[in-house]
């Protein structure tokens, strides 16, 4: 899962749930990944990608095979986002351009089957990038089947000789999964694959969509600018029962986020302040 990639990053803690579409997440700076406040500002190619409660379901929108880099800034010292990143911020950047085709096939225990295809096309004034991914797993535990489907398209245009470019990025993702539920400590040790009968109808379906239109460029040697408009759609339906003494809950979340981001950076040449940015 994408959140597990952050196990390679210093100063990041992973919390694993293993419950269907909510399999886990990462956190930083002593914030507990299980808490109400996740506190990490997530961006995908610069697009704000948190749900309204601060969590990060949109992280699955970034195809693993298509990820070019991950930038992690811990703390509130990033002037781009201010106090919107209490613990810090993470920007996942995907590939742009190139003339290549990458295919990854995976298979393994517990019915794992994974197909990822990334295609880059670059020529003249246009770059195009496409991705499709399908993943199925029966899960390590009983009643833990999971099916994911992802698409992505990126189109960028830069006129010949121009110092600006414009682009469109579209990402849909769907995930359906069963939830095996939570075990007592004794059962987790003795029969870790077990799923109680009370969890037989637990599970959920998650639909994520993101579209962004952006333009960026430079003016001279010291000024750069970027602007984008975006829309996120989040639909999540989950059925979960935490214990035999509790009723099953139906948790429905439907969110639409629309926004505009614009920024300009000026890097003047000042003696003794080589890294000054306004």
Backbone bond lengths (Angstrom), bond angles and torsions (degrees), N, CA, C in turn:
res aa  C-N    CA-C-N  psi(-1)  N-CA   C-N-CA  omega(-1)  CA-C   N-CA-C  phi
1 X - - - 1.461 - - 1.525 109.86 -
2 X 1.348 115.42 152.81 1.464 118.63 -175.81 1.521 113.39 -59.18
3 X 1.339 117.24 -38.52 1.458 118.62 -177.94 1.521 111.85 -63.29
4 X 1.337 117.50 -24.65 1.459 120.61 179.89 1.523 112.37 -72.27
5 X 1.339 118.10 -19.27 1.458 120.83 175.98 1.525 111.55 -58.48
6 X 1.337 116.34 -27.61 1.454 119.91 -175.18 1.527 112.35 -76.92
7 X 1.326 117.06 -1.75 1.453 119.98 169.43 1.512 112.21 -67.03
8 X 1.356 117.04 -14.31 1.459 121.98 177.54 1.529 112.45 -88.85
9 X 1.329 117.06 -3.82 1.466 121.19 -173.64 1.526 109.66 -104.02
10 X 1.336 119.14 130.65 1.470 120.67 178.59 1.525 111.75 -63.57
11 X 1.321 116.34 145.39 1.458 121.22 173.41 1.503 115.09 75.90
12 X 1.335 118.09 17.36 1.460 122.17 -179.70 1.528 108.71 -119.16
13 X 1.324 116.93 135.43 1.461 122.06 179.38 1.528 109.66 -107.97
14 X 1.322 116.12 137.77 1.462 121.65 177.90 1.528 109.45 -104.43
15 X 1.338 115.73 139.21 1.464 122.21 174.44 1.521 107.79 -122.91
16 X 1.324 116.02 118.79 1.466 120.76 -176.97 1.516 110.05 -101.18
17 X 1.341 115.99 126.68 1.458 121.74 175.84 1.528 111.37 -101.66
18 X 1.336 116.41 -41.48 1.456 120.44 -179.00 1.513 113.46 65.50
19 X 1.351 117.34 31.45 1.465 121.19 -176.44 1.532 110.23 -117.77
20 X 1.323 115.78 83.87 1.458 120.71 173.71 1.506 113.54 60.75
21 X 1.337 116.11 -127.04 1.461 120.40 -179.26 1.519 111.90 -69.71
22 X 1.332 117.80 -17.65 1.463 122.04 177.28 1.523 107.49 -103.01
23 X 1.336 116.03 78.32 1.463 119.96 -173.16 1.518 112.84 -88.35
24 X 1.331 117.94 -24.27 1.453 120.86 179.86 1.507 111.11 163.38
25 X 1.337 115.84 176.48 1.467 120.79 175.68 1.514 109.49 -162.04
26 X 1.323 115.22 172.33 1.458 119.92 179.71 1.525 109.56 -113.84
27 X 1.318 115.80 160.08 1.458 121.83 178.35 1.524 108.77 -147.78
28 X 1.333 115.93 170.85 1.460 121.30 -176.13 1.526 109.98 -144.21
29 X 1.313 115.20 162.15 1.453 124.02 170.31 1.530 113.16 53.87
30 X 1.324 116.01 46.57 1.459 124.01 173.19 1.525 114.17 73.08
31 X 1.331 118.64 3.65 1.458 120.30 171.89 1.522 108.62 -77.21
32 X 1.309 116.46 130.06 1.453 122.13 -178.56 1.524 110.00 -78.50
33 X 1.324 116.24 129.17 1.455 120.03 179.53 1.511 113.88 -62.97
34 X 1.318 118.07 -15.53 1.458 121.34 178.78 1.529 112.01 -88.90
35 X 1.329 117.55 -8.04 1.454 120.89 -171.01 1.511 113.99 -78.12
36 X 1.333 114.77 171.32 1.462 121.22 178.17 1.526 111.12 -69.37
37 X 1.339 117.11 -31.44 1.467 121.15 -178.66 1.517 108.57 -106.99
38 X 1.324 116.96 106.82 1.457 119.30 178.76 1.523 110.79 -79.05
39 X 1.343 116.73 -35.42 1.465 123.55 167.46 1.522 115.48 74.24
40 X 1.323 118.99 0.64 1.461 120.82 178.49 1.519 109.09 -100.12
41 X 1.322 116.96 126.65 1.461 122.38 175.79 1.520 108.15 -82.66
42 X 1.328 117.07 114.39 1.464 122.22 -179.39 1.515 110.11 -100.02
43 X 1.342 116.14 134.33 1.456 122.34 174.78 1.521 109.04 -131.00
44 X 1.318 116.00 142.60 1.456 122.28 175.19 1.525 107.15 -120.50
45 X 1.316 115.82 113.16 1.470 121.20 -172.23 1.524 110.50 51.69
46 X 1.331 116.18 38.82 1.458 121.58 177.42 1.507 115.84 83.55
47 X 1.343 117.93 -3.23 1.461 121.28 -178.95 1.529 109.65 -88.94
48 X 1.335 119.74 124.22 1.467 121.46 176.91 1.528 110.43 -55.77
49 X 1.340 116.49 128.92 1.465 120.30 -168.83 1.517 113.07 -138.06
50 X 1.322 117.05 41.25 1.466 121.38 171.80 1.523 109.06 -100.98
51 X 1.337 115.98 150.15 1.451 119.20 168.38 1.523 108.59 -76.14
52 X 1.328 116.90 173.03 1.462 120.80 -172.95 1.534 112.67 -63.06
53 X 1.343 117.54 -28.26 1.461 120.07 179.40 1.525 112.82 -87.74
54 X 1.321 117.51 7.06 1.454 121.07 176.91 1.513 114.69 91.37
55 X 1.334 117.94 -3.51 1.455 119.97 179.64 1.529 111.36 -80.35
56 X 1.336 116.26 -177.97 1.465 119.72 -167.75 1.525 114.09 -130.44
57 X 1.332 118.99 52.08 1.464 118.48 177.78 1.527 112.82 -63.87
58 X 1.343 116.23 -25.92 1.461 119.63 -177.60 1.529 113.42 -68.56
59 X 1.323 117.45 -8.31 1.462 119.63 -178.49 1.525 111.55 -59.48
60 X 1.335 117.30 -26.12 1.469 120.38 179.76 1.517 112.82 -73.47
61 X 1.334 118.08 -8.82 1.465 120.81 178.43 1.526 112.22 -70.44
62 X 1.324 117.94 -24.73 1.463 121.33 -177.19 1.525 109.33 -85.61
63 X 1.326 119.55 108.93 1.462 120.98 -177.43 1.528 110.88 -62.92
64 X 1.329 117.29 133.34 1.464 120.34 -177.42 1.525 111.94 -59.45
65 X 1.318 117.48 -42.48 1.463 120.59 -177.83 1.523 111.29 -68.93
66 X 1.321 116.94 -20.89 1.460 121.96 -174.27 1.531 112.65 -98.24
67 X 1.334 118.02 -4.40 1.463 120.39 -177.84 1.527 110.18 -73.97
68 X 1.330 114.71 127.06 1.466 120.73 179.51 1.524 111.85 -94.53
69 X 1.331 116.31 -40.44 1.465 119.59 -178.91 1.521 109.60 -159.03
70 X 1.332 115.14 160.01 1.457 122.80 174.82 1.525 107.94 -128.87
71 X 1.320 116.44 122.98 1.459 121.45 178.46 1.520 108.91 -107.42
72 X 1.322 116.99 124.53 1.453 122.93 -179.69 1.524 109.04 -118.06
73 X 1.333 116.36 124.18 1.463 122.01 175.31 1.527 107.05 -120.48
74 X 1.315 116.91 115.61 1.457 120.94 -178.68 1.527 109.85 -92.50
75 X 1.333 116.04 135.73 1.455 120.72 177.79 1.517 112.73 98.23
76 X 1.328 115.69 178.93 1.475 122.38 -174.73 1.523 112.46 -99.04
77 X 1.331 116.75 18.84 1.462 119.65 -174.06 1.523 113.95 -89.85
78 X 1.335 117.49 12.03 1.464 120.70 178.74 1.520 108.96 -94.71
79 X 1.328 119.58 111.29 1.465 121.34 -175.70 1.524 113.93 -67.43
80 X 1.321 117.70 -13.38 1.468 119.05 -178.85 1.522 112.26 -70.18
81 X 1.332 117.75 -29.52 1.461 120.35 -173.60 1.523 113.87 -126.34
82 X 1.330 118.65 -8.64 1.452 121.50 174.64 1.514 113.00 54.08
83 X 1.326 116.69 -136.31 1.459 121.50 -175.25 1.523 112.98 -79.06
84 X 1.328 117.74 3.49 1.464 119.27 173.25 1.526 110.43 -71.39
85 X 1.321 117.75 -12.53 1.465 120.25 175.26 1.526 108.66 -121.64
86 X 1.337 115.07 87.65 1.460 121.09 -177.58 1.525 110.23 -66.91
87 X 1.326 116.61 -45.41 1.458 120.48 178.08 1.518 111.57 -89.90
88 X 1.322 117.13 -27.78 1.454 121.93 -178.11 1.517 109.94 150.02
89 X 1.322 115.97 -170.92 1.461 119.72 177.87 1.514 110.77 -138.38
90 X 1.328 114.11 156.17 1.463 122.12 -179.42 1.521 107.90 -133.70
91 X 1.327 116.40 128.39 1.469 121.27 176.77 1.522 108.31 -118.92
92 X 1.334 115.51 117.48 1.468 121.61 177.10 1.525 107.63 -95.83
93 X 1.319 116.20 119.88 1.459 121.77 -178.55 1.522 109.86 -106.50
94 X 1.323 116.62 129.27 1.463 120.91 178.14 1.523 109.88 -101.21
95 X 1.316 115.34 165.83 1.465 120.81 -173.10 1.529 111.47 -70.06
96 X 1.318 114.81 144.24 1.462 122.20 175.13 1.518 108.66 -127.79
97 X 1.338 116.36 129.56 1.452 120.46 177.81 1.509 113.17 80.03
98 X 1.331 115.02 -161.78 1.454 121.44 -176.42 1.518 111.50 88.00
99 X 1.313 115.91 154.06 1.464 122.05 173.73 1.526 107.48 -118.52
100 X 1.307 116.12 86.98 1.455 119.68 -174.42 1.521 110.53 -155.59
101 X 1.313 114.44 161.58 1.464 122.23 175.04 1.516 107.81 -132.93
102 X 1.319 116.54 121.02 1.458 121.62 177.40 1.518 109.37 -116.47
103 X 1.321 116.18 131.40 1.461 122.04 177.95 1.526 108.12 -126.63
104 X 1.325 116.21 132.96 1.458 120.59 176.62 1.526 108.81 -127.31
105 X 1.320 115.52 123.02 1.455 122.06 176.35 1.525 108.30 -111.91
106 X 1.316 116.36 135.29 1.454 119.78 179.24 1.511 111.06 -136.19
107 X 1.315 115.26 146.70 1.446 120.88 176.44 1.512 109.04 -153.50
108 X 1.325 116.35 154.77 1.449 117.90 -179.38 1.510 112.28 -175.13
109 X 1.326 113.80 -162.86 1.454 120.69 -178.12 1.519 111.26 -64.75
110 X 1.329 115.42 161.99 1.464 123.45 176.41 1.533 112.09 59.95
111 X 1.334 115.41 36.36 1.452 121.00 173.32 1.513 115.17 70.83
112 X 1.326 118.07 23.26 1.465 120.62 -178.10 1.524 111.26 -71.41
113 X 1.329 116.65 127.20 1.460 123.09 173.50 1.516 107.74 -141.13
114 X 1.327 116.79 127.26 1.455 121.26 -172.73 1.523 110.11 -139.06
115 X 1.326 116.79 130.63 1.460 122.55 176.18 1.518 108.14 -130.74
116 X 1.348 116.43 127.18 1.453 122.04 174.80 1.522 108.69 -131.68
117 X 1.324 115.91 134.61 1.459 122.03 179.63 1.514 109.05 -133.95
118 X 1.330 116.89 122.27 1.467 122.75 177.90 1.521 108.53 -122.51
119 X 1.331 116.18 133.42 1.462 121.98 -176.93 1.514 109.64 -130.91
120 X 1.327 117.14 127.11 1.456 122.45 175.83 1.514 110.68 -115.48
121 X 1.321 115.51 135.56 1.473 121.54 179.28 1.520 107.75 -132.13
122 X 1.313 116.71 123.41 1.465 120.99 -179.07 1.519 109.15 -134.74
123 X 1.321 116.09 127.81 1.451 120.19 179.09 1.515 111.32 -169.91
124 X 1.323 116.22 134.41 1.455 119.86 -179.93 1.514 111.81 63.54
125 X 1.323 115.56 -126.73 1.457 120.88 -176.64 1.524 113.32 -96.27
126 X 1.345 117.72 3.88 1.464 121.41 -173.84 1.525 111.53 -120.69
127 X 1.329 115.58 145.32 1.465 122.19 166.22 1.518 107.50 -125.92
128 X 1.329 115.42 141.72 1.454 121.36 179.37 1.531 108.83 -133.58
129 X 1.314 115.94 138.72 1.456 121.48 176.36 1.521 109.42 -137.02
130 X 1.336 115.30 133.07 1.453 121.00 -178.06 1.527 109.24 -130.42
131 X 1.334 115.53 149.52 1.461 120.48 177.50 1.518 109.49 -145.92
132 X 1.343 115.24 142.28 1.454 121.34 170.88 1.526 107.38 -138.90
133 X 1.326 116.27 137.84 1.453 120.09 -179.82 1.521 111.23 -142.79
134 X 1.331 116.57 138.45 1.467 123.19 177.13 1.525 107.34 -133.60
135 X 1.333 116.44 132.53 1.463 119.93 -178.86 1.530 109.68 -140.77
136 X 1.338 115.64 131.14 1.465 121.75 176.60 1.521 109.30 -128.41
137 X 1.332 115.97 140.39 1.458 120.93 174.36 1.520 109.01 -149.32
138 X 1.328 115.82 139.28 1.461 120.38 173.68 1.525 111.30 -81.12
139 X 1.339 116.43 -14.77 1.451 120.80 177.02 1.510 113.47 86.93
140 X 1.320 116.21 151.07 1.461 121.95 177.50 1.521 111.15 -65.75
141 X 1.335 116.47 -37.42 1.465 120.59 -178.70 1.526 110.96 -96.29
142 X 1.312 115.04 165.07 1.461 119.93 173.32 1.529 109.10 -64.81
143 X 1.332 115.63 152.07 1.468 121.48 177.96 1.538 111.00 52.65
144 X 1.342 115.50 53.61 1.475 120.17 -177.37 1.522 112.02 -137.09
145 X 1.330 116.74 27.45 1.461 119.52 -179.18 1.520 110.91 -64.60
146 X 1.339 115.72 142.89 1.460 121.52 -177.39 1.521 109.76 -141.58
147 X 1.336 116.44 135.85 1.469 122.14 177.61 1.524 109.08 -134.35
148 X 1.344 115.89 125.51 1.463 122.16 179.62 1.524 110.28 -122.60
149 X 1.322 114.88 145.93 1.466 121.22 175.59 1.521 108.51 -140.90
150 X 1.347 116.74 127.65 1.465 121.34 -176.30 1.520 110.66 -133.13
151 X 1.332 114.94 144.58 1.462 122.83 171.94 1.522 108.30 -134.20
152 X 1.320 115.99 154.98 1.466 120.20 174.19 1.519 108.86 -156.37
153 X 1.333 115.81 144.36 1.452 121.89 175.38 1.516 110.13 -141.22
154 X 1.346 117.23 134.92 1.463 122.66 178.35 1.526 108.33 -130.98
155 X 1.319 115.32 127.86 1.456 120.90 178.39 1.530 108.68 -129.51
156 X 1.347 116.82 122.99 1.461 121.56 -179.84 1.527 110.08 -127.43
157 X 1.332 114.32 141.75 1.467 121.70 -178.49 1.525 109.25 -126.29
158 X 1.333 116.25 128.04 1.461 121.90 175.33 1.524 108.62 -133.94
159 X 1.335 117.46 110.82 1.463 119.75 179.37 1.520 111.60 -57.79
160 X 1.307 116.21 146.86 1.456 121.15 -178.68 1.531 110.68 -58.24
161 X 1.318 115.70 125.36 1.452 121.10 178.10 1.513 115.08 80.88
162 X 1.338 117.97 -2.09 1.462 121.33 -177.59 1.528 110.61 -82.98
163 X 1.338 115.30 156.58 1.460 120.70 178.00 1.530 111.41 -104.80
164 X 1.336 117.27 28.36 1.455 122.06 177.10 1.529 109.26 -145.20
165 X 1.334 115.91 160.64 1.452 121.65 174.62 1.523 109.25 -145.48
166 X 1.332 116.20 156.86 1.461 122.17 178.18 1.519 108.37 -131.24
167 X 1.337 115.24 149.95 1.455 117.76 -176.44 1.514 113.73 -152.59
168 X 1.320 114.68 161.56 1.456 123.82 177.41 1.523 107.97 -128.80
169 X 1.342 116.63 132.59 1.463 121.91 177.98 1.525 108.42 -127.58
170 X 1.328 116.75 130.49 1.463 123.04 179.70 1.518 108.52 -128.33
171 X 1.343 116.32 131.22 1.462 120.62 -179.19 1.533 110.56 -139.23
172 X 1.323 119.90 114.12 1.477 122.70 167.72 1.531 110.31 -108.27
173 X 1.344 115.83 149.75 1.466 121.10 -179.13 1.528 108.21 -151.45
174 X 1.337 116.59 139.60 1.459 121.31 177.94 1.526 109.23 -135.17
175 X 1.329 115.23 137.49 1.464 120.50 -179.17 1.528 108.81 -139.49
176 X 1.331 115.89 124.43 1.463 122.72 175.39 1.521 107.77 -121.01
177 X 1.340 116.35 132.86 1.463 118.02 -175.90 1.519 111.55 -154.71
178 X 1.333 114.99 149.72 1.460 122.33 170.59 1.524 109.16 -87.24
179 X 1.327 116.29 155.26 1.462 120.72 177.22 1.526 109.66 -115.80
180 X 1.332 118.00 124.43 1.468 120.44 -179.57 1.520 113.90 -77.69
181 X 1.326 117.76 -12.50 1.456 120.72 177.41 1.523 112.75 84.09
182 X 1.327 115.14 178.38 1.459 122.21 -176.93 1.526 110.40 -101.17
183 X 1.336 115.71 143.69 1.459 122.34 -178.30 1.525 110.52 -108.83
184 X 1.340 115.20 157.20 1.454 119.42 170.04 1.523 108.34 -67.62
185 X 1.321 116.78 161.47 1.462 120.28 -179.33 1.528 111.08 -59.94
186 X 1.321 116.94 -40.38 1.466 120.23 -178.85 1.523 111.20 -65.65
187 X 1.332 117.65 -44.22 1.464 120.34 -179.68 1.531 111.13 -69.84
188 X 1.316 116.66 -33.85 1.458 119.47 178.45 1.527 111.16 -63.15
189 X 1.318 116.80 -32.84 1.459 120.93 177.45 1.531 111.54 -78.99
190 X 1.330 116.56 -43.52 1.460 120.46 -172.89 1.526 113.18 -80.74
191 X 1.354 117.54 -43.19 1.472 121.96 -176.49 1.526 109.01 -136.11
192 X 1.316 117.95 73.72 1.474 120.89 -173.40 1.527 114.33 -64.09
193 X 1.324 118.18 -18.43 1.465 120.69 179.87 1.524 112.76 -85.91
194 X 1.292 116.85 -6.01 1.461 121.57 -173.93 1.531 112.02 -67.13
195 X 1.329 115.44 146.43 1.463 122.38 168.69 1.515 107.38 -130.77
196 X 1.326 117.45 124.47 1.460 120.69 -177.97 1.527 110.75 -66.45
197 X 1.321 115.67 154.48 1.467 121.22 178.68 1.524 111.73 -61.71
198 X 1.337 117.77 -27.64 1.468 119.69 -179.79 1.525 112.11 -66.38
199 X 1.351 117.39 -15.65 1.468 121.13 -178.93 1.522 112.59 -99.90
200 X 1.319 117.19 9.78 1.469 120.75 -172.47 1.514 113.55 -62.36
201 X 1.346 117.81 -24.65 1.462 120.23 179.56 1.527 112.04 -113.05
202 X 1.329 117.44 13.21 1.469 120.68 176.72 1.526 110.38 -77.55
203 X 1.298 115.69 145.11 1.462 120.52 178.67 1.509 110.22 161.19
204 X 1.329 115.54 -170.89 1.454 117.64 -178.42 1.516 112.88 -172.23
205 X 1.332 113.34 171.55 1.455 122.09 177.18 1.517 108.39 -135.71
206 X 1.327 115.54 131.36 1.464 121.37 -177.55 1.530 109.93 -126.27
207 X 1.326 115.79 130.10 1.462 121.98 177.57 1.524 108.11 -121.32
208 X 1.325 116.52 126.71 1.461 122.87 179.48 1.523 109.28 -124.52
209 X 1.321 116.06 137.50 1.464 121.22 176.06 1.521 108.82 -140.91
210 X 1.312 116.04 138.37 1.464 120.69 177.87 1.526 109.34 -142.22
211 X 1.328 115.62 133.50 1.458 121.34 176.15 1.517 108.33 -135.85
212 X 1.328 116.56 136.65 1.466 120.41 179.91 1.518 109.28 -142.99
213 X 1.316 113.63 142.73 1.461 122.81 176.51 1.517 106.68 -122.51
214 X 1.341 116.81 127.13 1.456 118.69 -173.21 1.516 111.82 -142.94
215 X 1.335 113.99 161.11 1.458 122.04 173.90 1.519 107.66 -143.21
216 X 1.325 116.25 146.36 1.461 120.80 -179.86 1.516 109.37 -154.15
217 X 1.336 114.85 157.13 1.453 118.09 -179.68 1.513 111.64 -177.06
218 X 1.323 115.04 -170.32 1.459 122.18 179.78 1.520 109.19 -129.68
219 X 1.329 114.42 155.45 1.465 121.54 174.38 1.522 107.09 -131.16
220 X 1.298 115.64 102.27 1.455 119.28 -174.54 1.520 111.16 74.36
221 X 1.328 115.72 -160.01 1.461 120.47 -176.59 1.528 112.89 -92.27
222 X 1.320 118.08 -13.29 1.464 119.33 -171.31 1.524 114.65 -115.92
223 X 1.334 118.69 -11.45 1.456 120.81 -174.78 1.527 110.56 -118.21
224 X 1.335 116.16 130.24 1.465 121.97 173.48 1.513 108.51 -130.67
225 X 1.332 117.01 154.18 1.457 120.91 -177.00 1.527 109.93 -144.79
226 X 1.315 113.96 157.87 1.464 120.86 177.92 1.521 108.84 -153.33
227 X 1.322 116.34 140.15 1.461 120.86 174.91 1.524 108.90 -143.80
228 X 1.331 116.02 147.22 1.457 119.68 178.89 1.520 109.71 -152.99
229 X 1.323 115.12 150.78 1.463 122.48 167.91 1.523 106.62 -119.18
230 X 1.327 116.18 146.19 1.462 118.75 -174.65 1.520 110.82 -149.52
231 X 1.325 114.96 160.69 1.456 122.11 172.76 1.522 109.18 -142.25
232 X 1.335 116.19 131.68 1.460 123.47 175.04 1.524 109.17 -113.90
233 X 1.319 116.57 138.28 1.460 122.52 174.56 1.522 108.44 -122.90
234 X 1.327 115.75 128.67 1.465 121.60 -176.93 1.519 109.08 -131.23
235 X 1.336 116.24 118.26 1.462 122.16 177.55 1.525 107.71 -126.61
236 X 1.334 116.51 122.22 1.460 120.51 -176.03 1.522 109.48 -138.23
237 X 1.319 116.11 124.70 1.462 122.38 176.93 1.525 107.50 -122.74
238 X 1.339 115.44 120.41 1.468 119.62 -175.23 1.522 110.18 -134.31
239 X 1.332 115.39 137.21 1.464 122.31 173.53 1.524 107.25 -117.93
240 X 1.325 116.45 124.33 1.464 119.60 -174.74 1.529 110.31 -146.74
241 X 1.321 114.65 139.75 1.475 121.61 175.68 1.528 107.28 -129.13
242 X 1.311 116.48 117.96 1.453 120.72 -170.92 1.522 113.35 -83.52
243 X 1.324 118.48 -25.57 1.464 120.65 -179.68 1.519 109.43 -160.42
244 X 1.337 116.25 167.05 1.460 121.24 -179.16 1.523 111.61 -66.26
245 X 1.314 116.98 -23.54 1.466 120.59 -178.61 1.524 112.85 -87.48
246 X 1.322 116.88 -1.77 1.467 121.30 -178.38 1.521 110.07 -116.67
247 X 1.318 116.09 150.15 1.461 120.98 176.63 1.529 110.03 -77.93
248 X 1.319 115.56 156.40 1.456 119.52 174.63 1.527 109.97 -69.02
249 X 1.309 116.20 137.08 1.458 121.78 178.81 1.524 110.31 -103.64
250 X 1.323 115.49 142.57 1.462 121.12 168.38 1.517 107.15 -107.95
251 X 1.324 115.72 117.88 1.457 121.37 -177.41 1.529 108.95 -114.02
252 X 1.319 115.73 112.01 1.469 121.52 -178.59 1.519 109.72 -113.11
253 X 1.315 115.80 129.89 1.461 121.79 178.41 1.523 108.95 -130.31
254 X 1.315 116.02 126.63 1.464 121.68 176.24 1.525 107.80 -133.25
255 X 1.323 116.59 118.56 1.462 120.78 -176.75 1.522 110.84 -134.80
256 X 1.314 115.48 143.99 1.465 123.12 170.68 1.519 107.47 -127.89
257 X 1.308 116.15 122.67 1.465 121.60 178.08 1.525 108.48 -115.11
258 X 1.316 115.96 128.05 1.463 121.57 175.76 1.516 108.33 -125.57
259 X 1.320 116.76 140.67 1.458 117.72 -177.17 1.511 113.18 -159.69
260 X 1.307 113.25 166.83 1.463 123.55 176.05 1.515 107.53 -131.94
261 X 1.321 116.45 130.57 1.463 122.17 174.30 1.515 108.77 -123.75
262 X 1.315 116.34 132.22 1.461 120.96 176.66 1.515 108.69 -141.00
263 X 1.306 116.85 138.05 1.459 120.38 179.88 1.522 109.83 -149.85
264 X 1.323 114.78 152.69 1.459 122.28 174.16 1.521 107.86 -135.86
265 X 1.309 117.30 138.19 1.459 122.73 -179.61 1.525 110.12 -122.30
266 X 1.325 114.85 127.84 1.473 121.35 179.06 1.521 108.33 -114.62
267 X 1.317 115.84 125.61 1.461 122.08 -178.71 1.531 109.03 -118.16
268 X 1.326 117.07 80.78 1.464 120.20 -178.10 1.526 111.35 -72.07
269 X 1.299 116.34 156.02 1.463 122.23 176.37 1.521 108.37 -90.37
270 X 1.331 116.40 106.69 1.455 122.36 -178.00 1.525 108.64 -127.17
271 X 1.322 116.78 125.73 1.454 120.49 179.48 1.535 110.95 -58.69
272 X 1.328 115.99 130.63 1.446 121.37 179.62 1.515 114.60 83.56
273 X 1.344 118.44 -7.15 1.465 122.55 179.18 1.526 108.81 -130.43
274 X 1.318 114.18 65.89 1.473 119.70 -173.55 1.525 112.70 -64.66
275 X 1.347 116.96 -24.66 1.463 119.54 -175.16 1.524 111.96 -108.03
276 X 1.333 118.45 20.11 1.451 120.68 -178.84 1.521 111.81 -66.94
277 X 1.328 116.12 127.63 1.457 122.20 177.32 1.525 107.65 -132.64
278 X 1.326 116.44 130.95 1.464 121.89 175.46 1.516 107.97 -115.06
